[in-house]
Every structure is written in C-alpha cells, then in structure tokens.
Amino acid sequence: MTITPYWVSAFLDFGSGDFERGVAFWRDVTGYAVSDPRGETGQFATLVPPDGDDYLRVQHLDDGPGRVHLDLHVADPTIAAEAAVELGGHVLVRHEQGYVVLRSPGGLVFCFVSHPAARRPAAQTWPGGRSQVDQVCLDVPPSAYDVEVAFWQGLTGWDLTAVNEQEFERLQPPDDQPLRWLVQRLDDDGSEVGAHLDLSADDRDAEVARHVALGATEVARHEWWTVLTDPVGITYCVTRRAPR
C-alpha cells in the first residue's frame, strides 16, 4: 500500500545538555522564530518561518546522540503505519495524541502525523544572498541500500531518479513540498540508516562563512557541497544549489 505524504517535516533531535545551543544555532541559521515549547515535558518546539507553513522542528532527547528524524504528514497515521509495517517498517510507539513512531528497515526513526500544512516558505535573504534548508539526505549503508530505498519508494509512491554522482539517487516529492529527498549510498556498513539536512545557497562560500561565525565547524569541502557540523555535533551540508 502506498501512503503519499502531503507534507514532510524534519526534526532536529538534540542530546541531553545540547538543546539550548542547538536550537539557538538553527534559529540563527534559518532566521526562523522558535515557538513556545510543547509536549509532556516541554521537549518539542517548532522553528516558525516568517511566511508559509513550518517544516523544521526540534526535540530534546533524554539520552543518546543528536540526530535528524522525519515526520510524514498523512490523513490517517494509523493506516499509514499499517502500510509501513507491510513494507518492512517497525512500530515503536503508538501515542495517545494520535501520532505513530516507527523505524525503517535500516533503522531510521520517523513518525506519521496528521498536522495540516500546504504552503512552502520562501528562502531567507542575507548579505551574501538567499539560503534555505530545503533537502533531506538519507545516509544508507551499502548492505541496507536496496531494501531501504525500496521501502521509501513503496511507501511514498515517489519516483526514483539517478543523480550525476554515482553514490546518489533522488526520490521526487511534489514541487510544493518543503524538502527535496536525496539518498546516499555510504562507503561502509558501520552504522544504521541516518539522515542529514542540506541547505541551498546563492553563494556557498558566504553561507558557509556565516554558519562558521555562528558556531559551526567546516569538516570537508567538495565540488558541489560543503560538510559542516553544528555546535552540538550534528552533521549537515551547504550546497551550491540555488534556492527555489
């Protein structure tokens, strides 16, 4: 069964002691406001864009390292979870508030939620040009690659297309979605499937410099993207793609 999400949000999950620094960094990088906390212990908040619907959220983890997880917005999370299980996913939590927490076959945590959203925000403008968090990249070990890609393609119904770089493929959500999807085949099998965020930027060098001034660390520079870590160690990239 295909469950095509009408929206996808990305959650930045910060480890114990990292929440305030992590939220402050991503607030400044995106230019978005931070909502009031919510949840049983105030563990959730939203990065609120000045226009359009939100798609970036933050969470305080009680234990474990920082990570990125995804929320897939669907009409009925319970039915969507059943479809995911049929395709090889695993349910972790069925929450009384209606959302369902799952793991993909390769170990990526994601949720089905039913929050309404439809309007993609515009890119923010800085002295060095525009930028925006507008892509999630699934980082998949080679032994899990075929099964993981088949899971996401079967679940979403999105087309899978090749990218010039051999280690990448792209899932194609509708253009009005806030996040593009890239899939990367990693070099080794040392970890479960993970995810990281990518920014597009009119001027990559200026954007990287802005991030470093805010506390990021530059890790590696490639022809089309630069790898950084935020102040609490979460990896992400700034790319040469122009914002939509």
N, C-alpha and C positions, 0 to 999 in steps of 0.2 A: 504494500500500500504506500502510495506517495502522499506525503503531507507537505505541501508547499508553504513555507512561512511567508507571511505578508510583511514581516519586518524582522531584522536581526539586530540585537544589541550585544555589545561586548562589555564584559565585567572585568575590571582590574581588581584582582584579589590580592590584598596586601597581608603579609605575615605579621605575627604578633610584634608590636612595637614599631611597625613601619607605616601604619595607616595615615597618620597626620602628614608625614613627609611625602608619602606617595601621592596623596590627594592634592596637596599644595602644588607639587610639581605638575601634575596633569591638568590641574586648574589653570596654571600659568601657561603651559604649552598650548592648550586648546583655546584659551580665552573664554572658557565657559564658567558659569556660576556653579556653586555647589549647593545642592538642595539641603533642606533640613534632614537629619538622619531619620531612618525608619527601621522597622524590624523589632524583634523581641528585645534585643539588647542594643539597638541603635547601630547595628552593624552594616547597614546599607545606606547609600546616598547616590544621587544622580548628578552627573555633570550636565548642566542645563544650557543649551545653546541659545544665543540671542534671537534666533528665528528657527522655524522648523521644529520637528519632534526630536526628543532626546534619543540617543542610541549608545551612550557611554555611561557606565555606572561603576561604582566602587564598592568593595566589601572588605570588612575587617575579618581575617581568619583567626581562629583561636590557636591554631598550630599549623605547621607546615610552611613551606616556602611560598613566595608570591607566584602568581600565575595569571593567565587570562582564561576565562571561560565564556561561553556564549549563551545567550538567551534567544531562542527561536519563538517568535510570536505567532500563535496559531489560534484558530477559532475554539478548539477544544483540546487542552493539554492532555487529558486522559486518553482520548482516542489517538492523539499523536504519539503518546508513549507506547501504546499497544503496537502501533506501526513500527516504531523504532526497535522494540523487542523482537518483532518478527524478522527484522533485518540484521539482528545480532547485537543490538544495544542492551544495556542492563539498567534497570531502575534502581536508584539509590534511596530516594526519598519521595513519597507522595505527601505533599504538605497540605495541611488543613486549609490553607489560604488558596489552594487551587493549582499551584504550580507543581511541576514534577521535575526532579533532579535525576539525571541519567549519566551513564558513561558510554562512550562509543566503543566499538570492538577493540580499538587500540588504546583506550584509556582516557580519552579527552572528556572532561566533565562539561555537560551542557544542560540547559533547562528548557522546558516548554512552559511558556507563559501566555497570558491572553490580553496583556495590556494593549490598548489601541495606539496606533501610530501610523502615519502615512506620508508625512512631508519631510523630505531630506533637507537638512540645514545647508546653507551656503558656506563656502570656505571663509576663514578669517583672514583679514589683511593686516600685515605687519610692515615695518620699514623695509624689509627685504623681499616683500611680495606676499602672496597668499600661501596658506598651508591648511591642511585638514587631515585628521585621522580618517581614512576612507577605505582601509583594506585590512582584512584579517588573513593571516597566512597559517595554514595548518602544517606543522612540522612533523613529518611521519617517518619513522624508521623503515628501512627497506623491507624487512620481513613482514611488516604490517601494512605495507603500502596498498596493495591491490584490494585487500579486504576493506581497509578504511575508506578508500576512495569510492568503492562500490557502495558502501554504507551511506555515505553522504549524498552521492548521486541518486541512489534509490530513494532515500528519504525525502529529498527536496524536489526531485524531478528536474533539476537544472542540468543543462548541457555541460559537458566536459570538453575543453579545448586545449590544444597544445600551446606552449609558450616557447619563444626562441631558445631560452636557456633549457638544456636537456633535463635538469632536475625539477622543473616546474610544470604544473598544469593548472588550468583555471576552471573553476566552477562559475557558471554565468547566471547570477540572480538578476531580476529585473533592474533596469536602469534607475528606477525610483527608490531602490533600496540604498541605505546609507553606507553599506560596507561591501566592497568587492571581495571575492574569495579566491585566494591563491593556495595551491597545495605544493609543498616542497618535499621531495624525497631526500632524506638525510643520508649521510655517508655511512653511519654505523647504527647498530641496534642497541645502543647503550641506554635508551630511555623509552618511556611511553610516548604516545602521541601528545604533542603540546600545541600551543598556538601563540602567535605574537601579532602585534599591531604594526601597521605601516602607515606613514604619512606621505601624502603627495605635497610637492612644494614647487613654487615658481623658480626659486633659487635655492638649490640644495645646500650649497656651502653656507649661505646666510642663515638658513634654517638650522643647520647643524650647529653653527656658532651660537645661535640664540638658545638652543637646548643646552649646550655646554655651559653657557653663562647661568642657566637656571639650575645647574647641578647634575646634568647628565655626563656620562663618560663615553667618549668615542672608542669603539672597540675595533672596527675594521671598516675599510673603505673599498668598495667595489665600483665597477664602471657605472652601474645604474642605481646603486643604493649604498647607504652608509649604515652600519650596525652600531647601535648605542645601547647603553643600559641606563635606566633612570636611577635616581639617588638611592633606591632600595634594592636595586639589582635586577629588575625586570627588563628583559631584552626587547627591543623594538627597532624599527628601521625608518630612516628618512629616504625617500626615493626621488628620482628625477621626473616622475610623472607629474604633469601639470594638474592641479585640482580641477574637478569637473565644475 
